[in-house]
Amino acid sequence: MDTPILDFIENYIKSKTSRFHMPGHKGTDFIGCEKFDITEFDGADILYSPNGIIAKSEDNATCRFNTLHTFYSAEGSTLAIKAMLALAIQNANDRPLIFAGRNAHKAFLHASVLLDFDIKWLYPEKAESYLSAFISREYLDRELENAEKKPCAVFITSPDYLGNLADIKGLASVCKKHGVPLLVDNAHGAYLKFLSEDLHPITLGATACADSAHKTLPVLTGGAYLHIGFDAPEHFIKSARNALSLFASTSPSYLILSSLDKFNAIEDFSEKLKTCIERVGQVKKELIKKGLVIEIGEPLKIVINANASGYSGVKMASSLQKKGVMVEFYDEEFVVLMPSPYNTEEDFIKLTKCFSSFTKKPKINNGIAPIKTEVVISPKKAYFANKKEVLLKDALGEIYGEITFSCPPAVPIVCIGERLNEDAINALKKLGIKKVKIIK
Ligand SMILES: Cc1ncc(COP(=O)(O)O)c(C=O)c1O
């Protein structure tokens, strides 16, 4: 595939044109990438109404992902998720309602504040961690069958931070039966398209999904896709650019766009991915042999259940860091590593060596299970309400007023507008939180 955006920028650099346009660095090297950093001038196309190089590049991505259309986001899945939800509620007759797996990322909550939709949480039937929410097709079918009000969409996070994959095929067929779009937060799963068995949500029947290209593909941070599936309602395609531009900057980064563009031309990615997954599999086997508990899930993550292996995840991650390995995520319970085909053999050898001092010890349990709380007011009302800060110990029974869970994993344990019950207080305490904002 060709790279129209990158080619355009390279020719522009060669042309030595005087840059009397934004940005202010004028292509001068301060950090080294400035000459590639242009803006939407003549010939460079316009991200949200493209008919030139960006349109061509998106067409390439559409072919590569085999979707009805693939739209670029230069502002992560965070933007694509908001746009996807805006599309879902577009034709709602009354207050929109979304059914969502409880482990949704905070981008989803921000969307609910901005778009003012109600949420019905789908709690996992059994889940050990608040980071997971496995929803079976039977459970979703029951929920939709018995729903007092039909939702505008079902929103599922898959893969989640712990590498769990949802049954997208099953959930998509249930959604189809009930005439409800299935939206997938596939931020962690862009690479699923390139496995020998294609497990991408669009292939499996999702209506739309958001992929962070930057998380698992060789793409700069911020590069993401909004993919629209073949069975999506007509307005999803027609209104997607409007929906994206509702939340996006009018100055998209061409560094990010050219990085998305370049990925279309990386033909050996699937092959490299296959080799990487085999290597990751070997590492997992070595860690299991040492007695460490490795979660079964997507092939590109190494998720160590530190607690089940007898360790604190925080201490394990800190030990790895001291030995020169930076992990993606850790908490008291888990350590999550995200390899990619661009890790070197030296990286994998170093990683395995780092674990030489870890052997299996008796289990401990410092995890946080999903918590059921009562929704009192909508995220939007709660977000804009007057708040006061109180000590956590004094917050029992109050309405929670924050969306501040940091990233990673940015999965809210208690959601804004919900009543803080005993379980919620205990979970927040476990996270070391001492003060919380409540609604006055
Ligand atoms: C599950 C999930 N969804 C969405 C996002 C947001 O993605 P991005 O950083 O591309 O905006 C993240 C980020 O970590 C995530 O983990």
The ligand as an ORCA input file, in Angstrom:
! r2SCAN-3c Opt
* xyz 0 1
  C      -9.653      0.073     27.751
  C      -9.205      1.420     27.293
  N     -10.039      2.162     26.542
  C      -9.692      3.373     26.086
  C      -8.462      3.912     26.360
  C      -8.107      5.263     25.823
  O      -7.236      5.081     24.748
  P      -6.299      6.236     24.179
  O      -5.156      6.337     25.121
  O      -5.893      5.738     22.842
  O      -7.089      7.485     24.111
  C      -7.555      3.183     27.153
  C      -6.243      3.749     27.480
  O      -5.429      3.206     28.151
  C      -7.932      1.905     27.626
  O      -7.115      1.175     28.391
*
